[in-house]
């Protein structure tokens, strides 16, 4: 059984004066523990840590009046003397690197102000315990010290308000990730997005996030579908904001999973400003590959080309309150220009009407790209005059206007890798080692995460 205890005024004898003893002396010194050393000689390093010392050969009489003894000599003759003495008088013994002879082990301590966390490997590997300690230390938010100082002041005044302290701690420990999940194909998810997803306890997921990506979340993660789909708005934006704040205040790792990039018509900025307004600022934004550009690429359409398009625009046909936005249509008159329209197919009648009104040519090439990057990707090449004949769909779609659309017949289209992650489960370790190391180490099945 492992039990962490706080020693008050301990009487400790350290036997040994070499490098191993110096390591133990350093730990004791860093924790303000007074101890006495005995050895024929001491290294310069250990002398800087010793509270007091005697340069002499060890004798069992040196054990008198000590409750804790550390044998760092590595000398079995000395160890046997100590063990014999222990039969006659009780004290707790630590024989360095000999776990089965130890009554106690040194624990790797995390010290962050008033906060102390001990990590023990029960003597099996002090080095590993230190590694874990260092990892824990990096995971403790710096602002936790402020919460500890507040708690200490409250206790000094006789105030114990567990609810307020819990709320303050949760506000420090929790984190919200606004994650761009790309156009849909799991291979177009960034490594940073994948890593953050593995830490989530709660995920608020948009309609545009593919099921393959959702399946990469940990099995313990609570998934909340907040997708907005034409005619099927599951959650209003105010409700989504409230859910983010609610779970953040509960001290959880919360992810807001969005299709494409969070800042490109993704309302990511609105959600962050809401959280900040309510005094929650531990937020990280993970950029994503936007379908505004990658969607055209998937269809073999470059948004720029030196002979056809020297610039491009990304616009939306929707504005806040679900109203129609067509004030960008004059961009269709601009020569050598590509216009990418998000959320435009359901508003195509109003777009065409405005285009005719301002004199946009009827034969302007355009393409409608459904489910960009996914296995059911579909591309319909048409013109401004005929685009209204393209059936509307609940599937994600974008529209590209411009001469570059004609290159879609010549350039290669992106082939979805969906099913790749399931396939990777059956690949041998030898084959996976040929991959980029970070990808080779990924867990590809939800059950294995």
Secondary structure, DSSP 8 states (H G I E B T S, - for coil): -------SS--EEEE--SHHHHHHHHHHHHTT--EEEEES---HHHHTT-SEEEES---GGGGTT-SEEEE-S--HHHHHHHHHHHHHS--EEEETT-GGG-SS---EEEEETTEEEEE--TTS-HHHHHHHHHHHHHHS-TTHHHHHHHHHHHHHTT---HHHHHHHHHHHH-EEEEEE-BSS-GGGS-HHHHHHHTT-SEEEE-TTS-HHHHTTS-TTSEEEE----TT---S-HHHHHHHHHHHHHTT-EEEEEESB-TTSSS-HHHHHHHHHHTT---EEEE----HHHHHHHHTT--S-BTTTBSEEEEEESEETTTEE--TTGGGGGSTTEEEEEES-GGGHHHHHHHHHHHT--TT-EEEEEESTTSTT-EEEEEETTTGGGS---SS-EEEEESGGGGGGGTS------TTHHHHHTTS-HHHHTTS-HHHHT---SGGG-
